[in-house]
Amino acid sequence: GISQAQSRNENIKGAQRTYNRLDSRAYASYGILKTNALLSLTSEEQPENQPQNRYNFGLDARYARIGIGDAYPRMPSLILDGRRVRGVTGDLLLGAFNVNASSGEIIREVRDSVPRTLRRTLTAVRPSFGKGENFQWGFTYLKAKDEFDKNPPVVVKPQENVVLGSDLLIAFDDRRIEFASQASFSLNNIDISVPEFTVDSIDAAIARKTIAKSDGDNLKKFLPYVTKLITLNENLVPINPIGLTSLVYETAFSVNYFGNYLKGSYMFHGKDYSSSGATSIRKDIKGYNVTDRLRLFGNTLFLTGTFENLQNNTSGYEISTTTYKTMNTSVSLFPSSTLPNITIGYVVNQNTNTVNPLDTNQQLAQRAIDEETKRYFVQMSYDFSLWGRHNTTLSVDIANKDDRTPKNQDIKSMNGFLLINTTHTFPLESTVGLSLSKNTIPQLKIDSSSGTPLAKLVLEPLDYSTITLNARYKLYKDILKLSATFAPTFGDFERTMIESSLQYSFAQNQALVLQAQFIANKASKISTQENTNDSFISLLYRIDF
């Protein structure tokens, strides 16, 4: 296992804070039984915030696994994708039949915070058939619900979320041919403190015209079934599940033969879909993606091309539809070790919608989108020996955005860097780097007399460059190591960064690391206010056992 303790003092933008952390991991095994333990403690743990400490104890007996504490379970990515769950997580892995399950707290109650949060628990279960090597068919159920005091007044609106889904994998010929698909449907109630629907209350809502008659008729039809899954009242999203606005699905098919990997995929994400286990899903989007990667001449030449076409307004009820098109192409050459590797790429992004930028309705015209961004990039790397071993990396990236609407928010940028890492013939490693950035970005014009921004955007340059010098020296074998970095930045954005660290390995499995950093900031186009300097100092102890 490994354990480390760290104390760190920071002074960022004039605010000084001290952090203390302890992290420990331990592993053991006996026959088919394996155990692991994790403990992470930090001074950032405060009762008015969400948990920062972490702990977990797990047992693995090949065909069954169980963990108690903090876990990050992954089921189909549309339903549960690494959300922290504090509770119990387990897997039954029999091959022909499997079960993945997790249950616990994902948000703890915090009464003194703004906004106040309620305790939310989550339970997810996924039975599946097949090992997952060439076939697996799974079904997933997820439910998350807030705990709240039903006595009025209700300060925070408690929520409830239910997701049902299925996923399928079929593969042949050592997965050279693969079909994968997943689909999920959600019901989300944004306030379960309101009384639940009955047939009479639905009729009353129809009479008040707060619910359409067609939606009300569907609710009455499914009332006996939906109430077994989720609290059913006027805050259910979607109020009419028949509309399928809370449906998401993704499907992909790929073949990999003769050095050619070809994959096509399609996705549909409804605008009302919500899963408490996968909060970063992009909603209200649909479209397809095609990728082709070709390997030639003994894997020395790679040709890659990708085309993606996506659209929003999946429900068809919005005033406009935005189309997002992306074409990405690249050529990579990896010749012998005596020659440099090189990648050349070209990317085009086009975003358009159906709004007329010259519409007489100014609020509507401002929502018009018609832009194209073209990007060109070259990346090279080369290893050679000359008074030491050197690794050289060169990158140049040029992008131009053309905004064809009257807003004229064009952006031009050119970024490049050269980096040389050297392992010298004596106990020294060094890094020398140079980065350049030239940009033209739209900014609000400032009235010089009053200092107030004008309702006009002008294109302003923002150029800066950074030199990086780093050295890592073994003062005494592998026992005492010194590292130092000096990195000044010049131009429209100015600062100087100085960093140093000292590592002392006083035993074969123990080390102390002292690290300090100081950043001298100056006023620039990014911030016209006088900047304060930033700094930190850290002491870390590490032991392997």
HUBEL-V930440 format. One record per residue. N is the residue number from 0. RES is the residue in three letters. PSI is psi as a letter, one per 30 degrees, with the letter a starting at -180 (* if undefined). OMEGA is omega as a letter, one per 20 degrees, with the letter a starting at -180 (NA if undefined). NEAR is the number of other C-alpha atoms within 12 Angstrom. Layout:
BEGIN
n | res | psi | omega | near
N | RES | PSI | OMEGA | NEAR
N | RES | PSI | OMEGA | NEAR
END
This chain:
BEGIN
n | res | psi | omega | near
0 | GLY | a | a | 19
1 | ILE | k | r | 23
2 | SER | k | r | 26
3 | GLN | k | r | 30
4 | ALA | k | a | 27
5 | GLN | k | r | 28
6 | SER | k | a | 28
7 | ARG | k | r | 28
8 | ASN | k | a | 26
9 | GLU | k | r | 24
10 | ASN | j | a | 23
11 | ILE | k | r | 21
12 | LYS | h | r | 18
13 | GLY | f | r | 15
14 | ALA | k | a | 14
15 | GLN | k | r | 16
16 | ARG | l | r | 20
17 | THR | k | r | 21
18 | TYR | k | r | 23
19 | ASN | k | a | 24
20 | ARG | k | r | 28
21 | LEU | k | r | 29
22 | ASP | k | a | 28
23 | SER | k | r | 29
24 | ARG | k | a | 25
25 | ALA | k | a | 24
26 | TYR | k | r | 22
27 | ALA | l | r | 18
28 | SER | k | r | 15
29 | TYR | j | a | 12
30 | GLY | b | r | 10
31 | ILE | f | a | 14
32 | LEU | k | r | 18
33 | LYS | k | r | 22
34 | THR | l | r | 25
35 | ASN | k | r | 26
36 | ALA | k | r | 28
37 | LEU | k | r | 27
38 | LEU | k | r | 27
39 | SER | j | a | 28
40 | LEU | k | a | 25
41 | THR | k | r | 24
42 | SER | f | r | 22
43 | GLU | f | r | 22
44 | GLU | j | a | 17
45 | GLN | k | a | 16
46 | PRO | f | a | 17
47 | GLU | g | r | 18
48 | ASN | l | r | 22
49 | GLN | l | a | 26
50 | PRO | k | r | 26
51 | GLN | f | r | 23
52 | ASN | l | r | 26
53 | ARG | k | r | 29
54 | TYR | l | r | 30
55 | ASN | k | r | 31
56 | PHE | k | a | 29
57 | GLY | l | r | 31
58 | LEU | k | a | 26
59 | ASP | j | r | 26
60 | ALA | h | r | 22
61 | ARG | e | a | 19
62 | TYR | f | r | 22
63 | ALA | k | r | 24
64 | ARG | k | r | 28
65 | ILE | k | r | 33
66 | GLY | k | r | 33
67 | ILE | k | a | 28
68 | GLY | b | a | 30
69 | ASP | k | r | 32
70 | ALA | l | a | 32
71 | TYR | i | a | 30
72 | PRO | k | r | 36
73 | ARG | k | r | 26
74 | MET | a | r | 34
75 | PRO | k | a | 40
76 | SER | f | r | 29
77 | LEU | f | a | 44
78 | ILE | e | a | 45
79 | LEU | j | a | 42
80 | ASP | i | r | 23
81 | GLY | g | r | 22
82 | ARG | k | r | 31
83 | ARG | k | r | 36
84 | VAL | k | r | 38
85 | ARG | j | a | 33
86 | GLY | b | a | 30
87 | VAL | k | r | 33
88 | THR | k | a | 37
89 | GLY | l | r | 35
90 | ASP | k | r | 31
91 | LEU | j | a | 26
92 | LEU | i | a | 25
93 | LEU | f | r | 20
94 | GLY | d | r | 22
95 | ALA | e | r | 20
96 | PHE | k | a | 23
97 | ASN | l | r | 27
98 | VAL | k | r | 32
99 | ASN | k | a | 35
100 | ALA | k | r | 36
101 | SER | k | a | 43
102 | SER | k | r | 36
103 | GLY | a | a | 34
104 | GLU | k | r | 35
105 | ILE | f | r | 39
106 | ILE | k | r | 28
107 | ARG | l | a | 29
108 | GLU | k | r | 27
109 | VAL | j | a | 22
110 | ARG | f | a | 18
111 | ASP | g | a | 14
112 | SER | l | r | 16
113 | VAL | j | i | 13
114 | PRO | l | r | 14
115 | ARG | k | r | 21
116 | THR | k | r | 26
117 | LEU | l | r | 31
118 | ARG | k | a | 28
119 | ARG | k | r | 30
120 | THR | l | a | 34
121 | LEU | k | r | 40
122 | THR | k | r | 36
123 | ALA | k | r | 43
124 | VAL | k | r | 34
125 | ARG | j | r | 36
126 | PRO | k | a | 31
127 | SER | l | r | 32
128 | PHE | k | a | 27
129 | GLY | k | a | 23
130 | LYS | f | a | 24
131 | GLY | g | r | 27
132 | GLU | e | r | 23
133 | ASN | f | r | 23
134 | PHE | k | r | 27
135 | GLN | k | r | 30
136 | TRP | j | a | 32
137 | GLY | l | r | 33
138 | PHE | k | a | 30
139 | THR | k | r | 37
140 | TYR | k | r | 39
141 | LEU | k | r | 42
142 | LYS | k | r | 39
143 | ALA | k | a | 41
144 | LYS | k | r | 38
145 | ASP | k | r | 33
146 | GLU | k | a | 27
147 | PHE | l | r | 28
148 | ASP | j | a | 17
149 | LYS | f | r | 17
150 | ASN | k | a | 9
151 | PRO | l | j | 11
152 | PRO | k | r | 11
153 | VAL | j | a | 17
154 | VAL | e | a | 18
155 | VAL | k | a | 26
156 | LYS | j | r | 26
157 | PRO | k | a | 30
158 | GLN | l | r | 36
159 | GLU | k | a | 38
160 | ASN | k | r | 43
161 | VAL | k | r | 41
162 | VAL | k | r | 40
163 | LEU | k | a | 35
164 | GLY | l | r | 37
165 | SER | k | r | 34
166 | ASP | l | a | 35
167 | LEU | k | r | 31
168 | LEU | k | r | 29
169 | ILE | k | a | 28
170 | ALA | l | r | 26
171 | PHE | l | r | 19
172 | ASP | i | r | 14
173 | ASP | h | r | 15
174 | ARG | g | r | 21
175 | ARG | f | r | 22
176 | ILE | k | a | 24
177 | GLU | k | r | 30
178 | PHE | k | a | 29
179 | ALA | k | a | 34
180 | SER | k | r | 32
181 | GLN | k | r | 33
182 | ALA | k | a | 34
183 | SER | l | r | 39
184 | PHE | k | a | 37
185 | SER | l | r | 45
186 | LEU | k | a | 42
187 | ASN | k | r | 41
188 | ASN | j | a | 38
189 | ILE | f | r | 29
190 | ASP | j | a | 29
191 | ILE | g | r | 30
192 | SER | f | r | 29
193 | VAL | k | a | 22
194 | PRO | k | a | 16
195 | GLU | l | r | 23
196 | PHE | k | r | 29
197 | THR | l | r | 23
198 | VAL | e | a | 21
199 | ASP | e | a | 16
200 | SER | e | r | 22
201 | ILE | e | r | 31
202 | ASP | e | r | 23
203 | ALA | e | r | 18
204 | ALA | e | r | 24
205 | ILE | e | r | 22
206 | ALA | e | r | 14
207 | ARG | f | a | 13
208 | LYS | g | r | 14
209 | THR | f | r | 18
210 | ILE | k | r | 26
211 | ALA | k | a | 20
212 | LYS | e | a | 20
213 | SER | e | r | 21
214 | ASP | e | r | 26
215 | GLY | e | r | 32
216 | ASP | e | r | 22
217 | ASN | e | r | 25
218 | LEU | e | r | 35
219 | LYS | e | a | 27
220 | LYS | e | a | 19
221 | PHE | g | a | 23
222 | LEU | e | a | 28
223 | PRO | f | a | 17
224 | TYR | e | a | 14
225 | VAL | e | a | 27
226 | THR | f | r | 21
227 | LYS | f | a | 12
228 | LEU | e | a | 25
229 | ILE | l | r | 33
230 | THR | k | a | 36
231 | LEU | j | r | 40
232 | ASN | a | a | 35
233 | GLU | f | a | 31
234 | ASN | g | r | 28
235 | LEU | k | r | 37
236 | VAL | j | i | 35
237 | PRO | l | a | 32
238 | ILE | f | r | 37
239 | ASN | j | a | 32
240 | PRO | f | a | 29
241 | ILE | f | a | 21
242 | GLY | f | r | 22
243 | LEU | g | r | 26
244 | THR | f | r | 32
245 | SER | g | r | 38
246 | LEU | k | r | 39
247 | VAL | k | r | 40
248 | TYR | l | r | 38
249 | GLU | k | r | 31
250 | THR | k | a | 29
251 | ALA | k | r | 27
252 | PHE | k | a | 28
253 | SER | k | r | 28
254 | VAL | k | a | 27
255 | ASN | j | a | 23
256 | TYR | k | r | 19
257 | PHE | h | r | 15
258 | GLY | g | a | 21
259 | ASN | j | r | 23
260 | TYR | j | a | 27
261 | LEU | k | a | 28
262 | LYS | k | r | 30
263 | GLY | k | a | 28
264 | SER | l | r | 29
265 | TYR | k | a | 29
266 | MET | k | r | 34
267 | PHE | j | r | 38
268 | HIS | j | r | 37
269 | GLY | l | a | 36
270 | LYS | f | a | 30
271 | ASP | g | a | 35
272 | TYR | k | r | 43
273 | SER | k | r | 41
274 | SER | k | r | 44
275 | SER | f | r | 40
276 | GLY | f | a | 43
277 | ALA | i | a | 32
278 | THR | f | a | 20
279 | SER | g | a | 17
280 | ILE | k | r | 25
281 | ARG | k | a | 23
282 | LYS | l | r | 29
283 | ASP | h | a | 32
284 | ILE | k | r | 33
285 | LYS | l | r | 33
286 | GLY | a | a | 30
287 | TYR | l | r | 28
288 | ASN | k | r | 29
289 | VAL | k | a | 29
290 | THR | k | r | 29
291 | ASP | k | r | 27
292 | ARG | k | a | 29
293 | LEU | k | r | 29
294 | ARG | k | a | 23
295 | LEU | l | r | 20
296 | PHE | h | r | 16
297 | GLY | h | r | 14
298 | ASN | h | r | 18
299 | THR | f | a | 22
300 | LEU | k | r | 24
301 | PHE | k | r | 28
302 | LEU | k | a | 29
303 | THR | k | r | 30
304 | GLY | k | r | 28
305 | THR | k | r | 29
306 | PHE | k | a | 27
307 | GLU | k | r | 29
308 | ASN | j | a | 29
309 | LEU | l | r | 33
310 | GLN | k | r | 33
311 | ASN | a | a | 31
312 | ASN | h | a | 26
313 | THR | f | r | 31
314 | SER | f | a | 26
315 | GLY | g | a | 18
316 | TYR | f | a | 13
317 | GLU | l | a | 15
318 | ILE | f | r | 18
319 | SER | l | r | 22
320 | THR | k | r | 27
321 | THR | k | r | 29
322 | THR | k | r | 30
323 | TYR | j | r | 28
324 | LYS | k | r | 30
325 | THR | k | r | 29
326 | MET | k | a | 27
327 | ASN | k | r | 30
328 | THR | k | r | 30
329 | SER | l | r | 28
330 | VAL | k | a | 27
331 | SER | k | a | 29
332 | LEU | k | r | 30
333 | PHE | i | a | 25
334 | PRO | a | a | 21
335 | SER | l | a | 16
336 | SER | f | a | 15
337 | THR | f | a | 12
338 | LEU | l | a | 16
339 | PRO | l | r | 22
340 | ASN | k | a | 27
341 | ILE | k | r | 27
342 | THR | k | r | 29
343 | ILE | k | a | 27
344 | GLY | l | r | 30
345 | TYR | k | a | 27
346 | VAL | k | r | 29
347 | VAL | k | r | 30
348 | ASN | k | r | 30
349 | GLN | k | r | 30
350 | ASN | k | a | 29
351 | THR | l | r | 30
352 | ASN | a | a | 29
353 | THR | g | a | 23
354 | VAL | k | r | 25
355 | ASN | j | a | 24
356 | PRO | f | r | 24
357 | LEU | g | r | 19
358 | ASP | k | a | 16
359 | THR | f | r | 11
360 | ASN | j | a | 13
361 | GLN | e | r | 15
362 | GLN | e | r | 13
363 | LEU | e | a | 18
364 | ALA | e | r | 22
365 | GLN | f | a | 20
366 | ARG | g | a | 24
367 | ALA | k | r | 30
368 | ILE | k | r | 30
369 | ASP | j | a | 32
370 | GLU | l | r | 28
371 | GLU | k | r | 29
372 | THR | k | r | 30
373 | LYS | k | a | 30
374 | ARG | k | r | 30
375 | TYR | k | r | 29
376 | PHE | k | r | 30
377 | VAL | k | r | 29
378 | GLN | k | a | 30
379 | MET | k | r | 30
380 | SER | k | a | 28
381 | TYR | k | r | 27
382 | ASP | k | r | 24
383 | PHE | l | a | 20
384 | SER | k | r | 17
385 | LEU | j | a | 12
386 | TRP | h | a | 12
387 | GLY | l | r | 19
388 | ARG | k | a | 21
389 | HIS | k | r | 23
390 | ASN | k | a | 28
391 | THR | k | r | 29
392 | THR | k | r | 29
393 | LEU | k | a | 29
394 | SER | k | r | 28
395 | VAL | k | a | 27
396 | ASP | k | a | 29
397 | ILE | k | r | 29
398 | ALA | k | r | 29
399 | ASN | k | r | 29
400 | LYS | k | a | 29
401 | ASP | j | r | 29
402 | ASP | j | a | 26
403 | ARG | g | r | 23
404 | THR | l | r | 24
405 | PRO | f | r | 22
406 | LYS | e | r | 26
407 | ASN | h | a | 24
408 | GLN | i | r | 27
409 | ASP | k | r | 29
410 | ILE | k | r | 30
411 | LYS | k | r | 29
412 | SER | k | r | 29
413 | MET | j | a | 30
414 | ASN | k | r | 30
415 | GLY | l | r | 29
416 | PHE | l | r | 28
417 | LEU | k | a | 27
418 | LEU | k | r | 29
419 | ILE | j | r | 30
420 | ASN | k | a | 29
421 | THR | k | r | 31
422 | THR | j | a | 26
423 | HIS | l | r | 21
424 | THR | f | r | 15
425 | PHE | l | a | 17
426 | PRO | i | r | 20
427 | LEU | k | r | 26
428 | GLU | k | a | 26
429 | SER | l | r | 31
430 | THR | k | r | 30
431 | VAL | k | a | 27
432 | GLY | k | r | 30
433 | LEU | k | r | 28
434 | SER | k | r | 30
435 | LEU | k | r | 30
436 | SER | k | r | 29
437 | LYS | k | a | 29
438 | ASN | k | r | 28
439 | THR | j | a | 26
440 | ILE | l | r | 27
441 | PRO | k | r | 22
442 | GLN | l | r | 23
443 | LEU | k | r | 18
444 | LYS | k | a | 18
445 | ILE | k | r | 16
446 | ASP | j | a | 12
447 | SER | f | a | 9
448 | SER | e | a | 9
449 | SER | f | a | 9
450 | GLY | g | a | 10
451 | THR | k | r | 12
452 | PRO | k | r | 15
453 | LEU | l | a | 15
454 | ALA | h | a | 12
455 | LYS | k | r | 17
456 | LEU | k | r | 19
457 | VAL | l | r | 20
458 | LEU | k | a | 19
459 | GLU | k | r | 23
460 | PRO | k | r | 23
461 | LEU | j | a | 27
462 | ASP | k | r | 27
463 | TYR | l | r | 28
464 | SER | l | a | 28
465 | THR | k | r | 30
466 | ILE | k | r | 29
467 | THR | k | r | 29
468 | LEU | k | a | 29
469 | ASN | k | r | 29
470 | ALA | k | r | 29
471 | ARG | j | a | 29
472 | TYR | k | r | 29
473 | LYS | j | r | 23
474 | LEU | e | r | 18
475 | TYR | j | r | 17
476 | LYS | b | r | 16
477 | ASP | g | a | 21
478 | ILE | e | a | 21
479 | LEU | j | a | 23
480 | LYS | k | r | 28
481 | LEU | k | r | 31
482 | SER | k | r | 29
483 | ALA | k | r | 28
484 | THR | k | r | 28
485 | PHE | j | a | 26
486 | ALA | j | r | 29
487 | PRO | k | r | 28
488 | THR | k | a | 29
489 | PHE | l | r | 26
490 | GLY | b | a | 25
491 | ASP | f | r | 25
492 | PHE | j | a | 28
493 | GLU | k | r | 29
494 | ARG | l | r | 28
495 | THR | k | a | 27
496 | MET | k | r | 29
497 | ILE | k | a | 29
498 | GLU | k | r | 30
499 | SER | k | r | 28
500 | SER | l | r | 27
501 | LEU | k | r | 30
502 | GLN | k | a | 31
503 | TYR | j | r | 28
504 | SER | j | a | 26
505 | PHE | f | r | 19
506 | ALA | l | a | 17
507 | GLN | f | a | 14
508 | ASN | g | a | 19
509 | GLN | k | a | 21
510 | ALA | l | r | 27
511 | LEU | k | r | 28
512 | VAL | j | r | 30
513 | LEU | k | a | 29
514 | GLN | k | r | 30
515 | ALA | k | r | 28
516 | GLN | k | r | 28
517 | PHE | k | r | 27
518 | ILE | j | r | 27
519 | ALA | j | a | 26
520 | ASN | k | r | 28
521 | LYS | l | r | 25
522 | ALA | k | a | 19
523 | SER | a | r | 20
524 | LYS | f | r | 20
525 | ILE | e | r | 22
526 | SER | j | a | 14
527 | THR | f | r | 13
528 | GLN | l | r | 12
529 | GLU | k | a | 16
530 | ASN | k | r | 21
531 | THR | l | r | 19
532 | ASN | l | r | 25
533 | ASP | k | r | 27
534 | SER | l | r | 29
535 | PHE | l | r | 30
536 | ILE | k | a | 28
537 | SER | k | r | 29
538 | LEU | k | a | 27
539 | LEU | k | r | 30
540 | TYR | k | a | 31
541 | ARG | k | r | 29
542 | ILE | k | r | 24
543 | ASP | k | a | 19
544 | PHE | * | NA | 16
END
